[in-house]
Amino acid sequence: MIAADKISYSNARDKTMRPWIRVILLSMALAGCQSVQNLMPGNSAVKDAPAAVKRQVAFPIAAYAKFDKKGTATIKGRLMYMTSQGKRIYGANEKISIAPVTTYSAEAADVALSGRRIEPADPRASEYTHFAKTDSQGYFAAHDIPAGVFYVAGSVLLPGGKARSPIIIKQVEIGHGKTVSVDLSR
């Protein structure tokens, strides 16, 4: 099942995830599915973080070689997290990553949504990932995106500044010169 706003793999545990994410997205050094894994605990200097899950999927050089690095499309949206108390928190000044959907990035997304972190991505993936920064109300726009299917991911810093929301990932498909809006919320 592939929908414009849903993850398409079976292990997504969207409704049962614990709010465990403590890392800060601002230091996303690598991209591609690396950006998804940077939303995981332990990918910054977090003490007592569990060991990274070893990647089972090799970096698909041929698949990435078929992708354009730049395009004419725009992905825009708003990052928001609803607390268990019903409070809406908009992701102000957060980094949003936009990575092409491949078996490689799907593995990283699956691991992230299961509450674990994955070992670092191949640096070549960074050439195909795009980023946007949210404004003070959680709105973002990423321009020059190539046509294709992408994971759009982010996380919200929770009140008190010591914890983050669970990862929020949506899958979108976009055509040349088009604009798609993403409700990046949960």
C-alpha positions as CSV (number, residue, x, y, z in Angstrom):
1,M,0.0,0.0,0.0
2,I,1.6,3.3,-1.1
3,A,-0.3,6.4,-0.2
4,A,0.8,10.0,-0.5
5,D,0.8,10.4,3.3
6,K,1.5,6.9,4.7
7,I,4.5,4.7,5.1
8,S,4.2,1.6,2.8
9,Y,6.0,-1.1,4.8
10,S,4.5,-3.5,7.3
11,N,6.6,-2.9,10.4
12,A,5.6,0.7,11.0
13,R,4.5,0.9,14.6
14,D,3.2,4.4,14.3
15,K,0.6,4.3,17.1
16,T,2.6,2.3,19.6
17,M,5.9,4.2,19.6
18,R,7.3,5.6,22.9
19,P,8.4,9.2,23.0
20,W,12.1,8.1,23.3
21,I,13.7,10.3,20.7
22,R,16.2,12.5,22.5
23,V,18.6,13.6,19.7
24,I,18.8,16.9,18.0
25,L,18.2,17.0,14.3
26,L,20.3,20.0,13.8
27,S,23.4,17.9,13.4
28,M,22.4,15.8,10.4
29,A,25.9,15.4,8.9
30,L,25.0,12.7,6.5
31,A,21.9,12.6,4.4
32,G,19.7,10.2,2.5
33,C,18.5,7.5,4.8
34,Q,21.2,8.8,7.1
35,S,18.8,11.7,7.8
36,V,16.1,9.3,8.9
37,Q,18.5,7.5,11.2
38,N,19.7,10.8,12.7
39,L,16.2,11.0,14.2
40,M,17.1,8.0,16.3
41,P,18.5,8.0,19.9
42,G,22.1,7.3,20.1
43,N,23.1,9.0,16.8
44,S,24.4,11.9,18.7
45,A,26.5,11.7,21.9
46,V,23.7,10.1,23.9
47,K,25.0,8.0,26.8
48,D,23.5,4.5,27.3
49,A,22.2,4.4,23.8
50,P,21.6,1.0,22.4
51,A,23.9,-0.4,19.8
52,A,23.1,0.5,16.2
53,V,21.3,-2.1,14.1
54,K,23.5,-3.4,11.3
55,R,22.3,-2.6,7.8
56,Q,21.0,-5.6,5.9
57,V,20.5,-3.8,2.7
58,A,23.6,-2.8,0.7
59,F,23.8,0.8,-0.7
60,P,22.0,0.4,-4.1
61,I,24.4,2.3,-6.4
62,A,22.4,1.5,-9.5
63,A,19.1,2.7,-8.0
64,Y,20.6,6.0,-6.8
65,A,22.4,6.6,-10.1
66,K,18.9,6.7,-11.8
67,F,17.8,9.6,-9.5
68,D,18.2,13.2,-10.4
69,K,19.8,15.3,-7.7
70,K,17.8,18.4,-8.4
71,G,14.5,19.1,-10.0
72,T,11.6,21.6,-10.4
73,A,9.2,20.4,-7.7
74,T,8.4,21.7,-4.3
75,I,7.5,19.8,-1.1
76,K,5.9,22.0,1.6
77,G,4.0,21.3,4.8
78,R,3.8,21.8,8.5
79,L,5.5,19.8,11.3
80,M,3.3,19.2,14.3
81,Y,3.1,16.7,17.2
82,M,0.0,16.1,19.4
83,T,1.0,15.2,23.0
84,S,-0.8,12.6,25.0
85,Q,-2.5,15.4,26.9
86,G,-3.9,16.8,23.6
87,K,-1.5,19.7,23.3
88,R,-0.4,20.6,19.8
89,I,3.3,21.4,19.5
90,Y,4.5,22.9,16.2
91,G,8.0,22.1,15.2
92,A,9.7,25.6,15.2
93,N,13.1,25.9,13.6
94,E,13.4,22.1,13.0
95,K,15.2,20.4,10.2
96,I,13.1,18.3,7.8
97,S,14.8,15.7,5.6
98,I,13.5,14.5,2.3
99,A,15.1,11.3,1.1
100,P,14.2,9.2,-2.0
101,V,12.4,6.0,-1.3
102,T,14.6,3.0,-2.0
103,T,15.1,-0.4,-0.3
104,Y,18.0,1.2,1.5
105,S,16.0,4.2,2.9
106,A,13.0,2.0,3.6
107,E,15.2,-0.2,5.9
108,A,16.3,2.9,7.8
109,A,12.8,4.2,8.1
110,D,11.5,0.8,9.3
111,V,14.2,0.6,12.0
112,A,13.6,4.2,13.1
113,L,9.9,3.7,13.4
114,S,10.5,0.5,15.5
115,G,12.3,2.7,18.1
116,R,15.9,1.6,17.2
117,R,18.8,3.3,15.4
118,I,20.6,2.0,12.4
119,E,24.3,2.2,11.6
120,P,25.4,5.2,9.6
121,A,24.4,5.5,5.9
122,D,26.7,5.4,3.0
123,P,27.9,9.0,2.4
124,R,26.8,8.8,-1.2
125,A,23.2,8.9,-0.1
126,S,23.7,12.5,1.0
127,E,23.9,13.7,-2.6
128,Y,20.2,12.8,-3.1
129,T,18.7,14.1,0.1
130,H,17.1,17.5,0.5
131,F,16.5,19.5,3.6
132,A,14.2,22.3,4.7
133,K,14.0,24.3,7.9
134,T,10.7,25.0,9.6
135,D,9.7,28.5,10.6
136,S,8.4,29.5,14.0
137,Q,5.0,28.0,13.3
138,G,6.3,24.7,11.9
139,Y,5.8,25.5,8.2
140,F,8.5,24.4,5.7
141,A,9.1,24.4,1.9
142,A,11.8,22.6,0.0
143,H,12.4,23.6,-3.6
144,D,14.3,22.1,-6.5
145,I,13.1,18.6,-5.6
146,P,13.3,16.1,-8.5
147,A,10.2,14.0,-9.4
148,G,9.9,10.8,-7.5
149,V,8.8,9.2,-4.3
150,F,10.3,10.5,-1.0
151,Y,10.3,10.0,2.7
152,V,9.7,13.4,4.5
153,A,10.8,13.2,8.1
154,G,11.1,15.3,11.2
155,S,10.8,15.4,14.9
156,V,9.6,18.1,17.4
157,L,11.5,19.3,20.5
158,L,9.1,18.8,23.4
159,P,8.5,21.4,26.2
160,G,11.4,21.6,28.5
161,G,13.9,21.0,25.7
162,K,15.1,17.6,27.0
163,A,13.1,15.2,24.8
164,R,11.8,14.9,21.3
165,S,8.6,13.6,19.8
166,P,8.7,10.2,18.1
167,I,9.9,10.4,14.5
168,I,7.3,11.5,12.1
169,I,7.7,10.1,8.6
170,K,5.4,10.5,5.6
171,Q,5.8,9.2,2.1
172,V,5.0,11.5,-0.8
173,E,5.1,11.2,-4.6
174,I,5.7,14.3,-6.7
175,G,5.9,15.1,-10.4
176,H,8.1,17.5,-12.4
177,G,7.2,21.1,-11.7
178,K,4.5,20.2,-9.2
179,T,4.0,21.2,-5.5
180,V,2.8,18.8,-2.9
181,S,1.7,19.6,0.6
182,V,2.6,17.3,3.5
183,D,0.8,17.1,6.8
184,L,3.9,16.0,8.8
185,S,2.1,15.4,12.0
186,R,1.0,12.7,14.5
